[in-house]
């Protein structure tokens, strides 16, 4: 395992810390997918909480509101007296796309703290998604990894990223948007079936779990390519690691 951690660090990934619940993640790291993004969710090989599963939509409201607030919103109410609008910004900024695009195009730089923000926010969003998809009954943490593992390396922008390609990546990814729309319909069906399965048996059907995990992995690869801009490698049309 030490060699695996050293190899992960050498490729720019965060090496996993020891944790009794991360057996599946360690096995996943050993596969060392050649695509510069790794994603896995630990399968809950145990009875899941049926009560929180029954009311998951309502139980998840606070964490969903918190995640939504990070994206923020703005308003510009019109001042009838002065005739001017005052802009009010509430919340955070979401994933950094346009600032990164401009820096890559004009400076060939990807500021490290921008990269860290995107990675951590994407991890948090995936923890919330996994909870909403019933893949874990532990409430999503804002800062702990829990059962959802997402990692990708910090890119050497001048050497690894084409400075003009970020202008077109979102457009080149259109075929993925179409396929993902269909796949997420399948996720909805899998979610309904799994909801009933957990209520009656306490278990998430393994085949459906693997399918939902695969769609999430596909989605994360597209986000990494087209919006967080950490790689120029086109995402594969695959649910597999």
Secondary structure, 3 states (H helix, E strand, C coil): CHHHHHHHHHCCCCCCCCCCCCHHHHHHHHHCCCCCCEEEECCCCCCCCHHHHHCHHHHCHHHHHHHHHHHCEEEEEECCCCCCEEEEEECCCCCCCHHHHHHHHHHCCCCHHHHHHHHHHHHHHHHHHHHHCCCCCCCCCCCCCCCEEEECCCCCHHHHCCCCHHHCHHHHCHHHHHHHHHHHHHHHHHHHHHHHHHHHHCCCCHHHHHHHHHHHHHHHHHHHHHCCCCCCCCCCCCCCC
